[in-house]
Amino acid sequence: MIGHEQEVGRALATHNRALLAYVRRRLAKTGDAEDVAQEAIMRVLTRARDTLIADPLAYAIRAARNILVDRARGTVHIQIDDLDGTDIPIDREATPLEALDMSERLKLCQRVLEAMPPLRREVFVRRRAGEESYEAIARDLNLSVEAAQKHYSRAAQTLRRTAEGGHAG
């Protein structure tokens, strides 16, 4: 596997800019992008020691996404995406009360997401977190593209109302 690890390392070096661009688009402080990308690369290289990795860039992007999710869970001082896909920077000078309010809203949104019908939740998560196309989701779940779009739209609407108003509904 040593040769495979070197192959993966070369592939990642070739695609380093693409990985960095992916991470930068998702961070409030782009100065952290290199740290996240480096950590993702290290995870991929470690995994390549005992597992064949067919697409190192895709694996690194998945690792970076996981790192960003882990970081987001640990702090409120991040940039999050709203449900329309535009970025909402969280005030870095937020008071503890404001941070608590945001934390409570995020918990409420999580409960609302968990209470959604399973198909709607799956479409939403795959589209939003997995960044899958409506076509791929529809094909995998045996839905029409329009049905997948409607499930996503309804889930996003429910979550948006919850996040804005602090209540489910």
N, CA, C and O atoms as a DFTB+ gen file, in Angstrom:
676 C
 N C O
     1  1       0.810      -1.206       0.000
     2  2       0.000       0.000       0.000
     3  2       0.851       1.268       0.000
     4  3       0.324       2.356      -0.228
     5  1       2.156       1.150       0.251
     6  2       3.009       2.334       0.275
     7  2       2.953       3.039      -1.074
     8  3       2.869       4.266      -1.123
     9  1       2.997       2.287      -2.164
    10  2       2.916       2.886      -3.494
    11  2       1.588       3.587      -3.707
    12  3       1.524       4.652      -4.321
    13  1       0.525       2.975      -3.191
    14  2      -0.800       3.588      -3.312
    15  2      -0.852       4.900      -2.537
    16  3      -1.417       5.882      -3.019
    17  1      -0.279       4.925      -1.362
    18  2      -0.254       6.142      -0.549
    19  2       0.478       7.263      -1.295
    20  3       0.053       8.418      -1.261
    21  1       1.575       6.914      -1.964
    22  2       2.318       7.915      -2.738
    23  2       1.502       8.405      -3.932
    24  3       1.520       9.593      -4.253
    25  1       0.782       7.486      -4.595
    26  2      -0.090       7.862      -5.705
    27  2      -1.160       8.845      -5.241
    28  3      -1.427       9.852      -5.898
    29  1      -1.762       8.537      -4.109
    30  2      -2.807       9.399      -3.547
    31  2      -2.207      10.762      -3.206
    32  3      -2.825      11.794      -3.468
    33  1      -1.011      10.771      -2.625
    34  2      -0.332      12.026      -2.289
    35  2      -0.078      12.873      -3.528
    36  3      -0.271      14.089      -3.502
    37  1       0.350      12.242      -4.605
    38  2       0.590      12.979      -5.850
    39  2      -0.725      13.538      -6.411
    40  3      -0.778      14.683      -6.862
    41  1      -1.769      12.729      -6.379
    42  2      -3.072      13.175      -6.888
    43  2      -3.578      14.367      -6.077
    44  3      -4.116      15.321      -6.639
    45  1      -3.406      14.310      -4.765
    46  2      -3.861      15.410      -3.913
    47  2      -3.028      16.669      -4.146
    48  3      -3.557      17.780      -4.109
    49  1      -1.744      16.499      -4.384
    50  2      -0.893      17.659      -4.670
    51  2      -1.345      18.336      -5.970
    52  3      -1.333      19.563      -6.079
    53  1      -1.738      17.532      -6.936
    54  2      -2.222      18.054      -8.207
    55  2      -3.523      18.836      -8.035
    56  3      -3.747      19.840      -8.712
    57  1      -4.375      18.368      -7.125
    58  2      -5.701      18.973      -6.936
    59  2      -5.789      19.853      -5.693
    60  3      -6.888      20.153      -5.226
    61  1      -4.658      20.264      -5.160
    62  2      -4.661      21.050      -3.927
    63  2      -5.461      22.348      -4.061
    64  3      -6.183      22.729      -3.140
    65  1      -5.335      23.031      -5.211
    66  2      -6.070      24.290      -5.417
    67  2      -7.575      24.079      -5.371
    68  3      -8.304      24.891      -4.801
    69  1      -8.040      22.988      -5.971
    70  2      -9.485      22.699      -5.977
    71  2      -9.984      22.440      -4.555
    72  3     -11.062      22.896      -4.175
    73  1      -9.199      21.712      -3.781
    74  2      -9.572      21.438      -2.391
    75  2      -9.597      22.732      -1.584
    76  3     -10.533      22.979      -0.824
    77  1      -8.572      23.549      -1.750
    78  2      -8.535      24.838      -1.040
    79  2      -9.711      25.732      -1.427
    80  3     -10.305      26.386      -0.569
    81  1     -10.042      25.761      -2.696
    82  2     -11.175      26.577      -3.152
    83  2     -12.470      26.080      -2.512
    84  3     -13.303      26.879      -2.084
    85  1     -12.635      24.773      -2.450
    86  2     -13.829      24.197      -1.821
    87  2     -13.929      24.640      -0.354
    88  3     -14.990      25.072       0.097
    89  1     -12.845      24.531       0.365
    90  2     -12.847      24.881       1.790
    91  2     -13.065      26.382       1.974
    92  3     -13.831      26.791       2.846
    93  1     -12.402      27.202       1.168
    94  2     -12.539      28.669       1.301
    95  2     -13.978      29.128       1.116
    96  3     -14.432      30.050       1.793
    97  1     -14.694      28.484       0.197
    98  2     -16.092      28.868      -0.046
    99  2     -16.970      28.596       1.165
   100  3     -18.058      29.160       1.276
   101  1     -16.521      27.753       2.062
   102  2     -17.347      27.349       3.189
   103  2     -16.889      27.893       4.534
   104  3     -17.466      27.553       5.567
   105  1     -15.871      28.724       4.532
   106  2     -15.339      29.258       5.789
   107  2     -15.559      30.756       5.901
   108  3     -15.483      31.486       4.912
   109  1     -15.833      31.202       7.118
   110  2     -15.937      32.641       7.373
   111  2     -14.538      33.259       7.360
   112  3     -14.336      34.333       6.793
   113  1     -13.584      32.584       7.978
   114  2     -12.194      33.057       8.013
   115  2     -11.389      32.211       7.035
   116  3     -11.012      31.081       7.348
   117  1     -11.127      32.759       5.851
   118  2     -10.436      31.964       4.834
   119  2      -9.006      31.638       5.236
   120  3      -8.378      30.772       4.628
   121  1      -8.483      32.318       6.252
   122  2      -7.149      32.001       6.737
   123  2      -7.063      30.596       7.312
   124  3      -5.979      30.018       7.391
   125  1      -8.208      30.044       7.716
   126  2      -8.239      28.685       8.257
   127  2      -8.297      27.623       7.155
   128  3      -8.161      26.432       7.433
   129  1      -8.494      28.047       5.929
   130  2      -8.698      27.106       4.829
   131  2      -7.505      26.166       4.651
   132  3      -7.682      24.964       4.448
   133  1      -6.313      26.704       4.726
   134  2      -5.134      25.853       4.531
   135  2      -5.027      24.806       5.630
   136  3      -4.637      23.668       5.369
   137  1      -5.373      25.186       6.867
   138  2      -5.341      24.219       7.972
   139  2      -6.339      23.088       7.738
   140  3      -6.022      21.914       7.930
   141  1      -7.543      23.458       7.323
   142  2      -8.578      22.455       7.078
   143  2      -8.172      21.555       5.908
   144  3      -8.301      20.334       5.991
   145  1      -7.686      22.149       4.834
   146  2      -7.261      21.358       3.676
   147  2      -6.121      20.416       4.050
   148  3      -6.109      19.254       3.644
   149  1      -5.170      20.920       4.822
   150  2      -4.036      20.078       5.242
   151  2      -4.511      18.915       6.107
   152  3      -4.056      17.783       5.946
   153  1      -5.427      19.204       7.021
   154  2      -5.960      18.137       7.874
   155  2      -6.700      17.100       7.040
   156  3      -6.588      15.900       7.291
   157  1      -7.457      17.563       6.045
   158  2      -8.177      16.638       5.162
   159  2      -7.192      15.755       4.396
   160  3      -7.395      14.547       4.274
   161  1      -6.136      16.360       3.887
   162  2      -5.119      15.592       3.160
   163  2      -4.480      14.551       4.067
   164  3      -4.260      13.412       3.655
   165  1      -4.183      14.940       5.294
   166  2      -3.577      13.987       6.235
   167  2      -4.531      12.820       6.518
   168  3      -4.097      11.673       6.621
   169  1      -5.802      13.111       6.639
   170  2      -6.783      12.034       6.856
   171  2      -6.815      11.084       5.670
   172  3      -6.876       9.866       5.839
   173  1      -6.775      11.647       4.471
   174  2      -6.813      10.810       3.271
   175  2      -5.550       9.957       3.182
   176  3      -5.623       8.763       2.893
   177  1      -4.414      10.559       3.427
   178  2      -3.152       9.798       3.355
   179  2      -3.108       8.699       4.407
   180  3      -2.626       7.599       4.137
   181  1      -3.602       8.985       5.588
   182  2      -3.649       7.963       6.639
   183  2      -4.549       6.814       6.215
   184  3      -4.215       5.645       6.404
   185  1      -5.692       7.160       5.641
   186  2      -6.636       6.140       5.189
   187  2      -6.057       5.341       4.022
   188  3      -6.331       4.147       3.896
   189  1      -5.267       5.980       3.177
   190  2      -4.695       5.322       2.000
   191  2      -3.682       4.247       2.382
   192  3      -3.333       3.405       1.555
   193  1      -3.212       4.269       3.614
   194  2      -2.252       3.237       4.057
   195  2      -2.874       1.847       4.049
   196  3      -2.187       0.854       3.812
   197  1      -4.193       1.780       4.313
   198  2      -4.818       0.460       4.394
   199  2      -6.063       0.305       3.522
   200  3      -6.724      -0.733       3.565
   201  1      -6.384       1.328       2.732
   202  2      -7.576       1.274       1.886
   203  2      -7.253       1.854       0.521
   204  3      -6.575       2.876       0.414
   205  1      -7.748       1.190      -0.532
   206  2      -7.589       1.738      -1.872
   207  2      -8.571       2.886      -2.046
   208  3      -9.764       2.735      -1.780
   209  1      -8.078       4.019      -2.486
   210  2      -8.905       5.198      -2.696
   211  2      -8.897       5.502      -4.181
   212  3      -7.872       5.879      -4.750
   213  1     -10.058       5.333      -4.801
   214  2     -10.159       5.506      -6.248
   215  2     -10.132       6.976      -6.653
   216  3      -9.552       7.325      -7.681
   217  1     -10.761       7.844      -5.848
   218  2     -10.848       9.262      -6.195
   219  2     -10.359      10.092      -5.005
   220  3     -11.161      10.502      -4.167
   221  1      -9.052      10.340      -4.927
   222  2      -8.496      11.052      -3.769
   223  2      -9.094      12.439      -3.544
   224  3      -9.289      12.839      -2.397
   225  1      -9.390      13.186      -4.620
   226  2      -9.966      14.521      -4.445
   227  2     -11.349      14.439      -3.813
   228  3     -11.648      15.182      -2.878
   229  1     -12.189      13.550      -4.311
   230  2     -13.530      13.394      -3.735
   231  2     -13.436      12.983      -2.268
   232  3     -14.202      13.459      -1.430
   233  1     -12.502      12.106      -1.969
   234  2     -12.320      11.651      -0.585
   235  2     -11.833      12.814       0.283
   236  3     -12.275      12.961       1.423
   237  1     -10.938      13.630      -0.242
   238  2     -10.429      14.784       0.508
   239  2     -11.529      15.825       0.732
   240  3     -11.606      16.427       1.802
   241  1     -12.366      16.033      -0.265
   242  2     -13.478      16.972      -0.107
   243  2     -14.433      16.465       0.963
   244  3     -14.910      17.248       1.785
   245  1     -14.714      15.181       0.964
   246  2     -15.585      14.601       1.998
   247  2     -14.933      14.766       3.374
   248  3     -15.610      15.113       4.342
   249  1     -13.643      14.524       3.463
   250  2     -12.938      14.697       4.740
   251  2     -12.985      16.156       5.180
   252  3     -13.206      16.440       6.357
   253  1     -12.780      17.084       4.244
   254  2     -12.839      18.517       4.576
   255  2     -14.228      18.893       5.061
   256  3     -14.371      19.636       6.031
   257  1     -15.244      18.385       4.392
   258  2     -16.627      18.660       4.818
   259  2     -16.837      18.166       6.249
   260  3     -17.432      18.868       7.066
   261  1     -16.352      16.967       6.551
   262  2     -16.492      16.433       7.909
   263  2     -15.755      17.290       8.933
   264  3     -16.257      17.512      10.035
   265  1     -14.584      17.765       8.579
   266  2     -13.814      18.637       9.473
   267  2     -14.582      19.928       9.726
   268  3     -14.669      20.391      10.863
   269  1     -15.134      20.504       8.671
   270  2     -15.894      21.740       8.819
   271  2     -17.135      21.525       9.682
   272  3     -17.479      22.384      10.494
   273  1     -17.804      20.394       9.516
   274  2     -18.970      20.089      10.351
   275  2     -18.540      19.941      11.804
   276  3     -19.194      20.465      12.704
   277  1     -17.444      19.229      12.034
   278  2     -16.942      19.073      13.404
   279  2     -16.612      20.424      14.019
   280  3     -16.928      20.671      15.183
   281  1     -15.990      21.284      13.257
   282  2     -15.652      22.624      13.770
   283  2     -16.918      23.433      14.059
   284  3     -16.995      24.151      15.056
   285  1     -17.897      23.309      13.181
   286  2     -19.144      24.060      13.359
   287  2     -19.871      23.625      14.624
   288  3     -20.481      24.449      15.306
   289  1     -19.809      22.365      14.933
   290  2     -20.465      21.876      16.145
   291  2     -19.790      22.400      17.397
   292  3     -20.417      22.522      18.449
   293  1     -18.503      22.712      17.278
   294  2     -17.747      23.130      18.447
   295  2     -17.790      24.618      18.720
   296  3     -17.356      25.053      19.786
   297  1     -18.303      25.420      17.784
   298  2     -18.289      26.869      17.977
   299  2     -19.431      27.527      17.239
   300  3     -19.906      27.012      16.226
   301  1     -19.867      28.648      17.737
   302  2     -20.912      29.416      17.074
   303  2     -20.295      30.468      16.175
   304  3     -21.000      31.037      15.340
   305  1     -19.011      30.749      16.310
   306  2     -18.342      31.818      15.559
   307  2     -17.864      31.320      14.211
   308  3     -16.665      31.279      13.933
   309  1     -18.823      30.943      13.378
   310  2     -18.516      30.444      12.038
   311  2     -19.463      31.099      11.063
   312  3     -20.375      31.827      11.456
   313  1     -19.246      30.844       9.813
   314  2     -20.175      31.301       8.791
   315  2     -21.040      30.111       8.441
   316  3     -20.528      29.035       8.134
   317  1     -22.350      30.298       8.485
   318  2     -23.238      29.209       8.120
   319  2     -23.986      29.594       6.857
   320  3     -24.095      30.772       6.518
   321  1     -24.493      28.596       6.173
   322  2     -25.314      28.849       4.991
   323  2     -26.753      28.932       5.451
   324  3     -27.197      28.120       6.263
   325  1     -27.486      29.909       4.937
   326  2     -28.901      29.885       5.230
   327  2     -29.553      28.924       4.247
   328  3     -28.871      28.338       3.406
   329  1     -30.833      28.762       4.344
   330  2     -31.497      27.733       3.564
   331  2     -31.665      28.100       2.102
   332  3     -32.071      27.258       1.301
   333  1     -31.366      29.325       1.740
   334  2     -31.431      29.723       0.337
   335  2     -30.092      29.561      -0.358
   336  3     -30.005      29.735      -1.574
   337  1     -29.049      29.231       0.386
   338  2     -27.729      29.063      -0.205
   339  2     -26.871      30.304      -0.132
   340  3     -25.737      30.284      -0.610
   341  1     -27.370      31.396       0.452
   342  2     -26.542      32.583       0.618
   343  2     -25.869      32.506       1.979
   344  3     -26.381      31.853       2.888
   345  1     -24.747      33.155       2.126
   346  2     -23.990      33.072       3.363
   347  2     -24.476      34.108       4.362
   348  3     -24.763      35.250       4.002
   349  1     -24.568      33.693       5.628
   350  2     -24.917      34.579       6.727
   351  2     -23.743      34.548       7.693
   352  3     -23.561      33.549       8.388
   353  1     -22.940      35.603       7.764
   354  2     -21.850      35.588       8.727
   355  2     -22.420      35.842      10.124
   356  3     -23.228      36.748      10.325
   357  1     -21.987      35.033      11.070
   358  2     -22.386      35.245      12.451
   359  2     -21.476      36.300      13.043
   360  3     -20.261      36.253      12.850
   361  1     -22.046      37.246      13.757
   362  2     -21.291      38.337      14.358
   363  2     -20.221      37.779      15.289
   364  3     -20.533      37.075      16.250
   365  1     -18.978      38.088      15.007
   366  2     -17.867      37.592      15.819
   367  2     -17.868      38.201      17.210
   368  3     -17.217      37.679      18.115
   369  1     -18.589      39.296      17.390
   370  2     -18.667      39.946      18.686
   371  2     -20.005      39.642      19.351
   372  3     -20.483      40.433      20.164
   373  1     -20.607      38.522      19.021
   374  2     -21.900      38.163      19.581
   375  2     -21.790      38.033      21.098
   376  3     -20.810      37.519      21.637
   377  1     -22.821      38.514      21.750
   378  2     -22.860      38.388      23.205
   379  2     -23.173      36.944      23.555
   380  3     -23.671      36.200      22.710
   381  1     -22.891      36.535      24.781
   382  2     -23.248      35.163      25.181
   383  2     -24.738      34.874      24.994
   384  3     -25.116      33.761      24.630
   385  1     -25.580      35.878      25.245
   386  2     -27.014      35.692      25.071
   387  2     -27.363      35.461      23.598
   388  3     -28.191      34.605      23.284
   389  1     -26.739      36.217      22.700
   390  2     -26.970      36.032      21.264
   391  2     -26.468      34.664      20.804
   392  3     -27.119      33.997      19.999
   393  1     -25.321      34.253      21.312
   394  2     -24.777      32.939      20.960
   395  2     -25.703      31.834      21.454
   396  3     -25.915      30.841      20.757
   397  1     -26.248      32.002      22.641
   398  2     -27.182      31.022      23.191
   399  2     -28.439      30.957      22.330
   400  3     -28.943      29.872      22.041
   401  1     -28.948      32.132      21.917
   402  2     -30.135      32.177      21.065
   403  2     -29.877      31.425      19.761
   404  3     -30.718      30.639      19.325
   405  1     -28.722      31.659      19.137
   406  2     -28.384      30.962      17.889
   407  2     -28.284      29.460      18.137
   408  3     -28.759      28.658      17.333
   409  1     -27.671      29.092      19.236
   410  2     -27.530      27.680      19.574
   411  2     -28.900      27.033      19.756
   412  3     -29.133      25.920      19.284
   413  1     -29.795      27.725      20.434
   414  2     -31.142      27.197      20.651
   415  2     -31.900      27.063      19.334
   416  3     -32.609      26.078      19.126
   417  1     -31.758      28.037      18.449
   418  2     -32.419      27.966      17.144
   419  2     -31.889      26.791      16.328
   420  3     -32.654      26.093      15.662
   421  1     -30.571      26.576      16.385
   422  2     -29.994      25.450      15.651
   423  2     -30.503      24.125      16.199
   424  3     -30.780      23.201      15.434
   425  1     -30.627      24.024      17.526
   426  2     -31.154      22.795      18.148
   427  2     -32.610      22.582      17.733
   428  3     -33.022      21.460      17.437
   429  1     -33.375      23.658      17.713
   430  2     -34.773      23.562      17.305
   431  2     -34.870      23.106      15.844
   432  3     -35.698      22.259      15.509
   433  1     -34.033      23.664      14.989
   434  2     -34.024      23.250      13.580
   435  2     -33.665      21.769      13.457
   436  3     -34.237      21.056      12.633
   437  1     -32.732      21.316      14.266
   438  2     -32.356      19.897      14.249
   439  2     -33.550      19.024      14.647
   440  3     -33.794      17.990      14.026
   441  1     -34.290      19.432      15.674
   442  2     -35.471      18.666      16.097
   443  2     -36.535      18.667      14.994
   444  3     -37.165      17.642      14.736
   445  1     -36.730      19.814      14.348
   446  2     -37.708      19.909      13.261
   447  2     -37.285      19.006      12.104
   448  3     -38.120      18.315      11.520
   449  1     -36.012      19.009      11.776
   450  2     -35.505      18.153      10.702
   451  2     -35.735      16.677      11.040
   452  3     -36.153      15.900      10.181
   453  1     -35.466      16.299      12.275
   454  2     -35.658      14.910      12.697
   455  2     -37.123      14.503      12.684
   456  3     -37.434      13.326      12.500
   457  1     -38.036      15.469      12.878
   458  2     -39.470      15.177      12.906
   459  2     -40.101      15.138      11.513
   460  3     -41.256      14.737      11.371
   461  1     -39.363      15.545      10.496
   462  2     -39.886      15.548       9.129
   463  2     -40.129      14.119       8.655
   464  3     -39.516      13.175       9.154
   465  1     -41.033      13.971       7.683
   466  2     -41.177      12.645       7.067
   467  2     -39.808      12.193       6.537
   468  3     -39.054      12.999       5.994
   469  1     -39.497      10.915       6.695
   470  2     -38.158      10.424       6.313
   471  2     -37.742      10.757       4.882
   472  3     -36.585      11.106       4.647
   473  1     -38.652      10.658       3.934
   474  2     -38.295      10.939       2.544
   475  2     -37.935      12.412       2.369
   476  3     -36.944      12.729       1.712
   477  1     -38.720      13.308       2.942
   478  2     -38.441      14.748       2.847
   479  2     -37.092      15.068       3.486
   480  3     -36.291      15.813       2.922
   481  1     -36.848      14.503       4.657
   482  2     -35.580      14.738       5.352
   483  2     -34.412      14.231       4.514
   484  3     -33.391      14.907       4.392
   485  1     -34.564      13.032       3.932
   486  2     -33.473      12.477       3.126
   487  2     -33.175      13.337       1.905
   488  3     -32.011      13.584       1.590
   489  1     -34.218      13.793       1.217
   490  2     -34.011      14.667       0.061
   491  2     -33.291      15.934       0.498
   492  3     -32.330      16.357      -0.144
   493  1     -33.748      16.538       1.584
   494  2     -33.144      17.786       2.055
   495  2     -31.669      17.589       2.417
   496  3     -30.812      18.362       1.990
   497  1     -31.386      16.564       3.197
   498  2     -30.008      16.332       3.644
   499  2     -29.105      16.002       2.465
   500  3     -27.986      16.510       2.384
   501  1     -29.568      15.170       1.562
   502  2     -28.736      14.812       0.414
   503  2     -28.470      16.019      -0.475
   504  3     -27.367      16.165      -1.003
   505  1     -29.456      16.877      -0.646
   506  2     -29.282      18.063      -1.496
   507  2     -28.413      19.098      -0.799
   508  3     -27.494      19.651      -1.402
   509  1     -28.701      19.359       0.464
   510  2     -28.037      20.445       1.195
   511  2     -26.652      20.051       1.691
   512  3     -25.667      20.737       1.419
   513  1     -26.585      18.948       2.417
   514  2     -25.299      18.544       3.007
   515  2     -24.461      17.737       2.022
   516  3     -23.240      17.882       1.967
   517  1     -25.125      16.889       1.248
   518  2     -24.394      16.051       0.303
   519  2     -24.140      16.713      -1.027
   520  3     -23.376      16.206      -1.848
   521  1     -24.795      17.870      -1.246
   522  2     -24.634      18.625      -2.483
   523  2     -24.923      17.779      -3.720
   524  3     -24.269      17.925      -4.753
   525  1     -25.916      16.890      -3.598
   526  2     -26.290      16.052      -4.731
   527  2     -27.288      16.799      -5.612
   528  3     -28.023      17.665      -5.139
   529  1     -27.304      16.461      -6.867
   530  2     -28.243      17.084      -7.797
   531  2     -29.642      16.514      -7.567
   532  3     -29.803      15.407      -7.052
   533  1     -30.649      17.297      -7.962
   534  2     -32.023      16.800      -7.874
   535  2     -32.183      15.539      -8.714
   536  3     -32.904      14.615      -8.336
   537  1     -31.509      15.509      -9.851
   538  2     -31.618      14.356     -10.744
   539  2     -31.098      13.090     -10.065
   540  3     -31.734      12.039     -10.142
   541  1     -29.950      13.183      -9.404
   542  2     -29.371      12.011      -8.739
   543  2     -30.248      11.561      -7.579
   544  3     -30.464      10.366      -7.382
   545  1     -30.751      12.522      -6.815
   546  2     -31.620      12.182      -5.686
   547  2     -32.888      11.509      -6.195
   548  3     -33.303      10.478      -5.665
   549  1     -33.500      12.088      -7.217
   550  2     -34.732      11.527      -7.777
   551  2     -34.507      10.106      -8.285
   552  3     -35.313       9.209      -8.036
   553  1     -33.412       9.917      -8.990
   554  2     -33.097       8.584      -9.531
   555  2     -32.917       7.576      -8.394
   556  3     -33.487       6.486      -8.440
   557  1     -32.131       7.929      -7.375
   558  2     -31.851       7.010      -6.271
   559  2     -33.087       6.687      -5.433
   560  3     -33.219       5.580      -4.911
   561  1     -33.992       7.662      -5.308
   562  2     -35.172       7.472      -4.455
   563  2     -36.432       7.132      -5.251
   564  3     -37.530       7.055      -4.700
   565  1     -36.251       6.930      -6.555
   566  2     -37.354       6.572      -7.434
   567  2     -38.466       7.630      -7.399
   568  3     -39.646       7.311      -7.249
   569  1     -38.058       8.892      -7.541
   570  2     -38.970      10.033      -7.568
   571  2     -38.805      10.770      -8.886
   572  3     -37.834      10.560      -9.614
   573  1     -39.750      11.622      -9.179
   574  2     -39.542      12.538     -10.295
   575  2     -38.655      13.679      -9.789
   576  3     -38.573      13.917      -8.584
   577  1     -38.006      14.370     -10.692
   578  2     -37.174      15.509     -10.318
   579  2     -38.046      16.563      -9.632
   580  3     -37.628      17.186      -8.656
   581  1     -39.257      16.755     -10.152
   582  2     -40.173      17.743      -9.567
   583  2     -40.529      17.376      -8.126
   584  3     -40.605      18.251      -7.264
   585  1     -40.746      16.092      -7.864
   586  2     -41.076      15.654      -6.500
   587  2     -39.894      15.895      -5.562
   588  3     -40.082      16.321      -4.423
   589  1     -38.683      15.626      -6.035
   590  2     -37.495      15.869      -5.212
   591  2     -37.368      17.360      -4.903
   592  3     -37.058      17.744      -3.775
   593  1     -37.610      18.194      -5.916
   594  2     -37.545      19.644      -5.706
   595  2     -38.605      20.112      -4.715
   596  3     -38.337      20.975      -3.878
   597  1     -39.799      19.549      -4.806
   598  2     -40.890      19.930      -3.905
   599  2     -40.560      19.514      -2.464
   600  3     -40.790      20.286      -1.533
   601  1     -40.023      18.298      -2.275
   602  2     -39.632      17.854      -0.930
   603  2     -38.578      18.796      -0.346
   604  3     -38.667      19.194       0.815
   605  1     -37.592      19.142      -1.153
   606  2     -36.541      20.040      -0.681
   607  2     -37.113      21.406      -0.317
   608  3     -36.812      21.956       0.742
   609  1     -37.928      21.937      -1.193
   610  2     -38.501      23.258      -0.984
   611  2     -39.342      23.304       0.295
   612  3     -39.239      24.255       1.070
   613  1     -40.154      22.302       0.511
   614  2     -40.995      22.274       1.715
   615  2     -40.147      22.142       2.971
   616  3     -40.425      22.793       3.978
   617  1     -39.118      21.309       2.919
   618  2     -38.236      21.161       4.081
   619  2     -37.517      22.473       4.369
   620  3     -37.427      22.898       5.521
   621  1     -37.008      23.112       3.325
   622  2     -36.291      24.378       3.504
   623  2     -37.220      25.450       4.054
   624  3     -36.828      26.234       4.919
   625  1     -38.443      25.485       3.557
   626  2     -39.422      26.463       4.033
   627  2     -39.713      26.265       5.521
   628  3     -39.744      27.228       6.287
   629  1     -39.922      25.038       5.914
   630  2     -40.198      24.725       7.321
   631  2     -39.019      25.128       8.198
   632  3     -39.201      25.743       9.249
   633  1     -37.831      24.785       7.771
   634  2     -36.639      25.121       8.568
   635  2     -36.391      26.616       8.596
   636  3     -35.963      27.148       9.621
   637  1     -36.646      27.295       7.509
   638  2     -36.453      28.749       7.467
   639  2     -37.398      29.428       8.452
   640  3     -36.982      30.298       9.218
   641  1     -38.677      29.028       8.431
   642  2     -39.642      29.594       9.372
   643  2     -39.233      29.309      10.809
   644  3     -39.379      30.163      11.684
   645  1     -38.727      28.121      11.047
   646  2     -38.288      27.746      12.395
   647  2     -37.109      28.607      12.821
   648  3     -37.090      29.125      13.938
   649  1     -36.126      28.763      11.942
   650  2     -34.932      29.554      12.289
   651  2     -35.266      31.021      12.482
   652  3     -34.700      31.676      13.357
   653  1     -36.171      31.539      11.680
   654  2     -36.522      32.969      11.782
   655  2     -37.394      33.247      12.982
   656  3     -37.224      34.264      13.656
   657  1     -38.332      32.349      13.258
   658  2     -39.292      32.630      14.319
   659  2     -38.997      31.936      15.621
   660  3     -39.624      32.228      16.639
   661  1     -38.042      31.013      15.603
   662  2     -37.706      30.311      16.838
   663  2     -38.753      29.297      17.246
   664  3     -38.754      28.831      18.385
   665  1     -39.659      28.944      16.317
   666  2     -40.657      27.922      16.643
   667  2     -40.914      27.079      15.418
   668  3     -40.712      27.521      14.287
   669  1     -41.361      25.863      15.652
   670  2     -41.671      24.953      14.545
   671  2     -42.992      25.362      13.944
   672  3     -43.868      25.881      14.635
   673  1     -43.135      25.124      12.638
   674  2     -44.431      25.415      12.055
   675  2     -44.255      25.949      10.737
   676  3     -45.235      26.264      10.062
